[in-house]
């Protein structure tokens, strides 16, 4: 896997980030208070709608994934 989008910006996300920090390009979250912020200094927190609109190429590409 080259790049991925992580679903959820909670406690488990930090553990996943430790292993995949170079691959994560965005984090999807359902909490409206988190959307538009950045996690780990440079990773955007986006809504599911933003994912569908701006990151949909992940769904059809073997080099990308969702964690």
WORAKA-V884939 format. One record per residue. N is the residue number from 0. SS is DSSP state (hx for helix, st for strand, lp for the rest). NEAR is the number of other C-alpha atoms within 8 Angstrom. Layout:
N_SS_NEAR / N_SS_NEAR
//
This chain:
0_lp_8 / 1_lp_6 / 2_st_11 / 3_st_14 / 4_st_12 / 5_st_12 / 6_st_10 / 7_lp_9 / 8_lp_13 / 9_lp_6 / 10_hx_6 / 11_hx_7 / 12_hx_11 / 13_hx_9 / 14_hx_8 / 15_hx_9 / 16_hx_9 / 17_hx_7 / 18_hx_6 / 19_hx_8 / 20_lp_8 / 21_lp_5 / 22_lp_9 / 23_st_13 / 24_st_9 / 25_st_11 / 26_st_14 / 27_st_14 / 28_lp_14 / 29_lp_8 / 30_lp_6 / 31_lp_7 / 32_lp_4 / 33_lp_8 / 34_lp_12 / 35_lp_7 / 36_lp_7 / 37_st_9 / 38_st_9 / 39_lp_5 / 40_lp_5 / 41_lp_6 / 42_st_11 / 43_st_12 / 44_st_15 / 45_st_12 / 46_lp_11 / 47_hx_9 / 48_hx_6 / 49_hx_9 / 50_hx_11 / 51_hx_8 / 52_hx_7 / 53_hx_6 / 54_lp_8 / 55_hx_9 / 56_hx_6 / 57_hx_12 / 58_hx_7 / 59_hx_6 / 60_lp_8 / 61_lp_7 / 62_lp_8 / 63_st_11 / 64_st_12 / 65_st_8 / 66_lp_6
//
